[in-house]
Amino acid sequence: MGTYFDYATRGRNDWWRYLLSPVVACLLASVILIVLGVALMLMHLLPAGILMQLQQPKFVMPFFLGVAANFAALTVSFVLAVMLIHRKRPRDLTGHWRWDLFAWGLGVWTMVQFFLFLIDLVIAPKGFVLSANRGSASLAGVALIAILVQTFGEEIIFRGYLTQGLLLALKRPLPAATASGLLFGSVHLANGMPQALNATIFGIVCALIAIRTGGIALTWGLHIANNYFGAVIVVSGSDVFKGSPGIVIQSTSGLIWWDLLVGVVALVIVLWPIFRRPYFSATPAP
């Protein structure tokens, strides 16, 4: 906790700044997106029906590029707001960066996702259809760009800024991680209760990992693996990415709560060595 707490204490941390910064960031992001939209419209680069396409993953390019644009604007705006209002550097939000931990999170959670997919395949083989087509190749590339931006933005905001602020207020890792996870889950309520619960537990575990490792490198790798797998490799019919031309389509509504349970167990298994092995312990903040 010490190292991440040290990062959290940097800058100005009056309580009102934690209320003001998100508001300023959202306003700035809105301005950026409006200016971008008007510019594209004036250059006649926006196709007819763009608003509908931005909301449906089956329109691969507009949907995923829209995700990338939205999260890029939000992330940049959030960092700028925090720099202005808190006098914090971007490095203070990311914490100590280790590429080996990023690779560990990316690789381990990708393997876990494949393992969980195989379990579901054994239980309900008729619920899976091989659906790779011409659109899958473009999906693989554009979704990677979008998910890199989206997950980094969410890690900066939830595991960086919010978790650090809660750690300052609550002084203990578990309460701070729990509050951070609940906030993360709340923004996923529109995706349905099972996904909101999954996001809550995912958020709690990632916040604990960030505190333990002193940064968001491992959690970003884990988050990329989680979202990319669901957007490209195995696309669930009840997921936010439903309709995208993924490699495999999963239609197993009867396994929603089972998948939540085994996903939680998998997260606990992943969390265990992180808290047991010195390799994952935080490096003192520079």
C-alpha positions as CSV (number, residue, x, y, z in Angstrom):
1,M,0.0,0.0,0.0
2,G,2.8,2.4,0.9
3,T,4.0,3.0,-2.7
4,Y,0.5,3.6,-4.1
5,F,-0.4,5.8,-1.2
6,D,2.7,7.8,-1.9
7,Y,1.6,8.4,-5.4
8,A,-1.9,9.3,-4.1
9,T,-0.5,12.0,-1.8
10,R,1.2,13.9,-4.5
11,G,-0.3,17.2,-5.6
12,R,-3.3,18.9,-4.0
13,N,-5.9,16.6,-2.6
14,D,-8.7,18.7,-1.0
15,W,-12.0,16.8,-1.1
16,W,-13.6,19.4,-3.4
17,R,-11.0,18.8,-6.1
18,Y,-12.2,15.2,-6.4
19,L,-15.7,16.5,-7.2
20,L,-14.6,19.3,-9.5
21,S,-12.1,17.3,-11.6
22,P,-14.6,14.8,-13.1
23,V,-17.0,17.6,-14.0
24,V,-14.4,19.6,-15.7
25,A,-13.1,16.5,-17.5
26,C,-16.5,15.6,-18.8
27,L,-17.2,19.1,-20.0
28,L,-13.8,19.3,-21.8
29,A,-14.3,15.9,-23.4
30,S,-17.8,17.0,-24.6
31,V,-16.2,20.1,-26.2
32,I,-13.5,18.0,-27.9
33,L,-16.0,15.5,-29.3
34,I,-18.4,18.3,-30.5
35,V,-15.6,20.1,-32.3
36,L,-14.4,16.8,-33.8
37,G,-17.9,15.9,-34.9
38,V,-18.5,19.3,-36.5
39,A,-15.2,19.2,-38.3
40,L,-15.9,15.8,-39.8
41,M,-19.4,16.9,-40.8
42,L,-18.1,20.0,-42.5
43,M,-15.6,17.8,-44.4
44,H,-18.4,15.5,-45.4
45,L,-16.7,12.5,-43.7
46,L,-19.6,11.3,-41.7
47,P,-21.8,8.7,-43.4
48,A,-25.6,8.7,-43.3
49,G,-26.9,6.9,-40.2
50,I,-23.7,7.4,-38.3
51,L,-25.5,7.8,-34.9
52,M,-27.1,4.4,-35.3
53,Q,-23.8,2.8,-36.4
54,L,-21.9,4.2,-33.4
55,Q,-24.2,2.2,-31.2
56,Q,-24.1,-1.2,-32.9
57,P,-20.9,-3.3,-33.0
58,K,-22.0,-5.0,-36.2
59,F,-20.9,-1.7,-37.9
60,V,-17.3,-2.5,-37.0
61,M,-15.4,0.6,-38.1
62,P,-17.8,3.4,-36.9
63,F,-18.6,1.6,-33.6
64,F,-15.0,0.8,-32.5
65,L,-13.5,4.0,-33.9
66,G,-16.3,5.8,-32.0
67,V,-15.3,4.0,-28.8
68,A,-11.7,5.0,-29.4
69,A,-12.6,8.6,-30.0
70,N,-14.8,8.9,-26.9
71,F,-12.4,7.3,-24.5
72,A,-9.4,9.2,-26.0
73,A,-11.2,12.5,-25.5
74,L,-12.2,11.5,-21.9
75,T,-8.8,10.3,-21.0
76,V,-7.0,13.3,-22.3
77,S,-9.5,15.6,-20.6
78,F,-9.3,13.8,-17.3
79,V,-5.5,13.9,-17.3
80,L,-5.6,17.7,-18.1
81,A,-8.2,18.4,-15.4
82,V,-6.2,16.5,-12.8
83,M,-3.0,18.3,-13.8
84,L,-4.8,21.7,-13.6
85,I,-6.9,21.1,-10.4
86,H,-4.8,18.7,-8.4
87,R,-1.3,19.6,-9.8
88,K,-0.6,15.9,-10.4
89,R,1.5,14.5,-13.2
90,P,0.2,11.7,-15.4
91,R,2.8,9.5,-13.9
92,D,1.2,10.0,-10.5
93,L,-2.0,8.4,-11.8
94,T,-0.4,5.4,-13.5
95,G,1.9,4.7,-10.6
96,H,5.1,2.7,-10.9
97,W,5.2,1.2,-14.4
98,R,6.5,-2.3,-15.1
99,W,6.1,-3.8,-18.6
100,D,6.8,-7.3,-17.2
101,L,3.7,-7.0,-15.0
102,F,1.7,-5.7,-18.0
103,A,2.7,-8.8,-20.0
104,W,1.9,-11.0,-17.1
105,G,-1.6,-9.6,-16.8
106,L,-2.2,-9.8,-20.5
107,G,-0.9,-13.3,-20.9
108,V,-2.4,-14.9,-17.8
109,W,-5.8,-13.5,-18.3
110,T,-5.9,-14.5,-22.0
111,M,-5.1,-18.1,-21.0
112,V,-7.8,-18.0,-18.3
113,Q,-10.3,-16.7,-20.8
114,F,-9.6,-19.6,-23.1
115,F,-9.9,-22.1,-20.3
116,L,-13.3,-20.7,-19.2
117,F,-14.4,-20.8,-22.8
118,L,-13.5,-24.4,-23.1
119,I,-15.5,-25.2,-19.9
120,D,-18.6,-23.5,-21.4
121,L,-18.0,-25.4,-24.6
122,V,-18.0,-28.7,-22.9
123,I,-21.2,-27.8,-20.9
124,A,-23.2,-26.3,-23.8
125,P,-21.6,-27.2,-27.1
126,K,-24.7,-26.2,-29.1
127,G,-24.5,-22.7,-27.7
128,F,-21.4,-21.9,-29.8
129,V,-21.1,-21.2,-33.5
130,L,-18.0,-20.6,-35.5
131,S,-18.7,-17.3,-37.3
132,A,-15.4,-16.0,-38.6
133,N,-15.9,-14.1,-41.9
134,R,-14.3,-11.3,-43.9
135,G,-15.3,-8.8,-41.3
136,S,-13.4,-10.6,-38.5
137,A,-10.0,-9.5,-39.9
138,S,-10.9,-5.8,-39.8
139,L,-12.5,-6.3,-36.4
140,A,-9.3,-7.8,-35.0
141,G,-7.4,-4.6,-35.9
142,V,-9.8,-1.8,-35.2
143,A,-11.1,-3.5,-32.0
144,L,-7.5,-3.7,-30.7
145,I,-7.0,0.1,-31.2
146,A,-10.4,0.8,-29.5
147,I,-9.8,-1.5,-26.6
148,L,-6.3,-0.3,-25.9
149,V,-7.7,3.3,-25.6
150,Q,-10.8,2.3,-23.7
151,T,-9.2,0.1,-21.1
152,F,-6.3,2.5,-20.5
153,G,-8.8,5.3,-19.9
154,E,-10.8,3.2,-17.5
155,E,-7.6,2.2,-15.6
156,I,-6.4,5.8,-15.4
157,I,-9.8,6.9,-14.0
158,F,-10.9,4.0,-11.8
159,R,-7.7,2.3,-10.7
160,G,-5.6,5.4,-10.9
161,Y,-7.5,8.6,-9.9
162,L,-10.5,7.2,-8.0
163,T,-8.7,4.3,-6.2
164,Q,-5.9,6.7,-5.1
165,G,-8.5,9.2,-3.8
166,L,-10.4,6.6,-1.9
167,L,-7.2,5.2,-0.5
168,L,-6.4,8.7,0.9
169,A,-9.9,9.0,2.4
170,L,-10.3,5.5,3.8
171,K,-6.6,4.7,4.6
172,R,-7.1,0.9,4.1
173,P,-6.8,-1.1,0.8
174,L,-9.9,-3.3,1.0
175,P,-12.4,-0.6,1.8
176,A,-10.9,1.6,-0.9
177,A,-10.8,-1.2,-3.4
178,T,-14.4,-2.1,-2.6
179,A,-15.7,1.5,-3.1
180,S,-13.7,1.7,-6.3
181,G,-15.2,-1.5,-7.6
182,L,-18.7,-0.4,-6.7
183,L,-18.2,2.8,-8.7
184,F,-16.8,0.8,-11.6
185,G,-19.8,-1.6,-11.5
186,S,-22.3,1.2,-11.4
187,V,-21.2,2.5,-14.8
188,H,-21.9,-0.9,-16.2
189,L,-25.5,-1.2,-15.0
190,A,-26.8,-0.4,-18.5
191,N,-25.3,-3.7,-19.6
192,G,-27.5,-5.7,-17.2
193,M,-27.1,-6.9,-13.7
194,P,-24.9,-9.9,-14.3
195,Q,-22.4,-7.8,-16.2
196,A,-22.6,-5.0,-13.6
197,L,-21.8,-7.5,-10.8
198,N,-19.0,-9.0,-12.8
199,A,-17.6,-5.5,-13.4
200,T,-17.9,-4.7,-9.7
201,I,-15.9,-7.8,-8.7
202,F,-13.4,-7.2,-11.5
203,G,-13.0,-3.6,-10.3
204,I,-12.4,-4.6,-6.7
205,V,-9.8,-7.1,-7.7
206,C,-8.0,-4.7,-10.1
207,A,-8.0,-2.0,-7.4
208,L,-6.4,-4.4,-5.0
209,I,-3.8,-5.4,-7.6
210,A,-3.0,-1.7,-8.4
211,I,-2.4,-1.0,-4.7
212,R,-0.3,-4.1,-4.3
213,T,1.9,-3.6,-7.3
214,G,2.0,0.2,-7.0
215,G,0.6,0.9,-10.4
216,I,-1.9,0.1,-13.2
217,A,0.5,-1.8,-15.5
218,L,-0.8,-5.3,-14.6
219,T,-4.4,-4.3,-14.4
220,W,-4.2,-2.7,-17.8
221,G,-2.9,-5.9,-19.3
222,L,-5.6,-7.9,-17.6
223,H,-8.3,-5.5,-18.7
224,I,-7.1,-5.6,-22.4
225,A,-7.2,-9.4,-22.4
226,N,-10.7,-9.4,-20.9
227,N,-12.3,-7.0,-23.3
228,Y,-10.5,-8.0,-26.5
229,F,-11.4,-11.7,-25.9
230,G,-15.1,-10.7,-25.5
231,A,-15.0,-8.4,-28.5
232,V,-13.1,-10.6,-31.0
233,I,-12.5,-14.2,-29.9
234,V,-15.7,-15.3,-28.3
235,V,-18.6,-12.8,-28.6
236,S,-21.5,-13.4,-26.2
237,G,-25.0,-12.8,-27.4
238,S,-25.8,-11.0,-24.1
239,D,-22.6,-8.9,-24.1
240,V,-22.1,-5.2,-25.0
241,F,-20.2,-6.4,-28.1
242,K,-23.0,-8.6,-29.4
243,G,-23.4,-8.4,-33.2
244,S,-19.7,-7.9,-33.9
245,P,-18.3,-10.5,-36.4
246,G,-16.2,-12.3,-33.9
247,I,-14.5,-15.6,-34.4
248,V,-17.0,-17.5,-32.2
249,I,-20.5,-16.5,-31.2
250,Q,-21.7,-17.7,-27.8
251,S,-25.5,-18.0,-27.1
252,T,-25.7,-19.6,-23.7
253,S,-28.1,-17.4,-21.7
254,G,-28.5,-20.2,-19.2
255,L,-24.9,-20.0,-18.2
256,I,-24.8,-16.3,-17.4
257,W,-24.7,-16.8,-13.6
258,W,-22.4,-19.8,-13.9
259,D,-20.0,-17.7,-16.0
260,L,-20.1,-15.0,-13.3
261,L,-19.3,-17.6,-10.6
262,V,-16.4,-19.2,-12.4
263,G,-15.1,-15.8,-13.4
264,V,-15.0,-14.7,-9.8
265,V,-13.2,-17.9,-8.8
266,A,-10.7,-17.3,-11.7
267,L,-10.0,-13.8,-10.4
268,V,-9.4,-15.0,-6.9
269,I,-6.9,-17.6,-8.2
270,V,-5.1,-14.9,-10.2
271,L,-5.1,-12.6,-7.2
272,W,-3.6,-15.2,-4.9
273,P,0.0,-15.3,-6.2
274,I,0.1,-11.5,-6.6
275,F,-0.3,-11.2,-2.9
276,R,1.9,-14.1,-2.0
277,R,5.0,-13.5,-4.2
278,P,7.5,-10.7,-3.6
279,Y,7.9,-10.4,-7.4
280,F,4.6,-8.4,-7.5
281,S,5.3,-6.1,-4.6
282,A,5.4,-2.4,-5.2
283,T,8.7,-0.7,-6.0
284,P,9.3,2.5,-4.0
285,A,8.0,5.6,-5.8
286,P,10.7,7.8,-7.4
